[in-house]
Amino acid sequence: MDYRKVAQDILENVGGADNVADLTHCFTRLRFVLKDRNRANKEVVEKLEGVIQVVEAGGQFQVVIGTKVDKVYEEMLPMVNLSGEKVEADKGSFWNRILQGISKIFTPLVPAIAASGLIKGILAIAVRLGWIADTNSTYILLNTASNIIFYYMPIFLAYTTAKTMKCNKIIAMVLGAFLCHPIVDALVQDVAVKTTIFGLPVIKQAFTIGESVKVFSYVESVIPIILSVIALSYLEKFLKKVVPDLLEVVLVPGLCLIIMLPLMLVVLGPVGIYFGYAIQWLYQSLYNFSPILGGTVVGALWGVCVIFGAHRALLPIGLNDVALTGKNTLMCFAGSANFAQAGASLGVALKTKSREMKQIAIAATIPAFLVGITEPAIYGCNLRLKKPMICAVIAGGVGGAIMGIGHAVNTGFANNGILTLMTYYGEGTSLSQFIAYLLGITVAFVGAAVLTYIVGFEDLPVEEKSEPVEIVNETIITAGEEAVVTSPVTGNAMKLTDVKDEVFASEAMGKGYAVNPTENCVVAPEDCTVAMIFPTKHAIGLTLDNGVELLIHIGMNTVELNGKHFEQHVEAGTKVKKGTKIVSFDKDAIVKEGYDMTIPVVVTNSTVFKEVRAVESGHVDPETDAIVVVK
């Protein structure tokens, strides 16, 4: 690869040197701050030699190159005349910041909500088939467990909102628990008796939804606690400014509770209840106007919302619907979109002639099909190739329309995948509604796959990305032989596709796994050469004696720490033995600064090997066989 030519081509297509306000790089990406984003041609850049992907985030135009990024950066730097003018990374519009906040609040709850929905679906099927009675103690206990996330929703939302707003999580959870307390719930629902706090009236109200009468209840509510914790965050900041440091540990939390309780019961709670009712009424009005139109729009555009992260902002609608009516249609329609993305990536896998794209597409189809995790499919192939994304939008819309015709409904709240299928046949769901859901996802999945295969796309050339990265000791592993690599990090393993970074999750950098560390160091997994340690010490490149090249990336976006909380123990270029400590870090301090400590371990020369298998779960350490490569 001619690094100078790569640098020239990239620079030309981001608008030229005079369009670059700032240029930095991390271990895998060139990070541009551009004066005028419109002058950059993202589509052209993504097709340039040496470029894996382009990501736009945090006001930066990020060009993913891989472990050779430093060489491209060194060639490009003299070409860019940085005048010292600083253009700060755009944090996004007010609406974008709202979407980001909603995403941070609700995303951590999704696994528990999905698990709850799965249990509800299994129990419902077991009762319908006569395997268990709803009076059986096992049924009662499991059903209770499935209701916990919803019943105590204010407590869980209090925690995630406090984490987002950076205020006291425990005090926030106390506020949430207060709303769920049986005594408080009984007082609020007793509309016949006047209740006051500090002489202020506690707002109570009965109102009608459809044919039923609802009474104010904060149990299972969504919006009241979010508004309350947002208010708490500002109150806490104010009190910390005026309360002496010596008394802060007692007075600040105490005053927060004393002030927030009446504010929550008199103002914020009722406002949240009415706001939630308004949202539910608006969505239900649109759905009642035309279930077919509603299913078409959500089924078609849900995947588009995923691209911008806006789908998380829609979760409160579904949760609020469940809290008020005990059912929702939103997640049914979203299922059509998810299965359509899985189908489109399968179509890519069947159609493409590129070995690399086929591997990416197959790997992306599996999580989308099984559990509805569509980001690898969207970023890895569908959006990248454009036409498959359009096919998924069309098929998702058709599937959603079928669900609308059949009035598909979900009495719980769960992600959409084969493993959560029975969630959509829960108590209160008729067989015809379930059949409508099944028909919708089937049409979306098969339709997207067939449409993608027929329509086609601009495939990657068979030769693209196939230029071998320089391999050290390649001849040590001959055809058919295996090499085993132990884990350089101690902790709990997870699939690389589950990493919350689209570049790693799409396996564009190579195959591997990730670790949630329990120890604070990275060691040599085998005898190797330390090819590179990034100046900020958050990323390490190793060339193992068996020819495997590893990238170990300590945390997400930790390049921003500029080496803080990291310590380097060996120099780049050093030949080390297995078990040698390379870099240590302070996990707790990094997490406290707000960074995700997931550590991807990636075989960056995966294309050289016939097969790369990696551990997907369980404990790993330097004695664990974590990766197996086959020549």
Sequence and secondary structure as in RCSB ss.txt:
>XXXX:A:sequence
MDYRKVAQDILENVGGADNVADLTHCFTRLRFVLKDRNRANKEVVEKLEGVIQVVEAGGQFQVVIGTKVDKVYEE
MLPMVNLSGEKVEADKGSFWNRILQGISKIFTPLVPAIAASGLIKGILAIAVRLGWIADTNSTYILLNTASNIIF
YYMPIFLAYTTAKTMKCNKIIAMVLGAFLCHPIVDALVQDVAVKTTIFGLPVIKQAFTIGESVKVFSYVESVIPI
ILSVIALSYLEKFLKKVVPDLLEVVLVPGLCLIIMLPLMLVVLGPVGIYFGYAIQWLYQSLYNFSPILGGTVVGA
LWGVCVIFGAHRALLPIGLNDVALTGKNTLMCFAGSANFAQAGASLGVALKTKSREMKQIAIAATIPAFLVGITE
PAIYGCNLRLKKPMICAVIAGGVGGAIMGIGHAVNTGFANNGILTLMTYYGEGTSLSQFIAYLLGITVAFVGAAV
LTYIVGFEDLPVEEKSEPVEIVNETIITAGEEAVVTSPVTGNAMKLTDVKDEVFASEAMGKGYAVNPTENCVVAP
EDCTVAMIFPTKHAIGLTLDNGVELLIHIGMNTVELNGKHFEQHVEAGTKVKKGTKIVSFDKDAIVKEGYDMTIP
VVVTNSTVFKEVRAVESGHVDPETDAIVVVK
>XXXX:A:secstr
  HHHHHHHHHHHTT GGGEEEEEE SSEEEEEES GGG  HHHHHHSTT  EEEEETTEEEEE  TTHHHHHHH
HGGG    S         HHHHHHHHHHHHHGGGHHHHHHHHHHHHHHHHHHHTTSS TTSHHHHHHHHHHHHHH
HTHHHHHHHHHHHHHTS HHHHHHHHHHHH HHHHHHHH TTS  EETTEE    EEEETTEEEE   TT SHHH
HHHHHHHHHHHHHHHHHS HHHHHHHHHHHHHHHHHHHIIIIIHHHHHHHHHHHHHHHHHHHHH HHHHHHHHHH
HHHHHHHHTGGGGGHHHHHHHHHHHS BSHHHHHHHHHHHHHHHHHHHHHH   HHHHHHHHHHHHHHHHH   H
HHIIIIIHHHSHHHHHHHHHHHHHHHHHHHTT  BSS    SGGGGGGGG TT  HHHHHHHHHHHHHHHHHHHH
HHHHH      TTTT S    TTGGGS TT EEEEE SS EEEEEGGGSS HHHHTTSS EEEEEEESSSEEE S
SSEEEEEE TTSSEEEEEETTS EEEEE SSSGGGGTTTTEEE S TT EE TT EEEEE HHHHHHTT    EE
EEETTGGGSSEEEE  SSEE TTSEEEEEE 
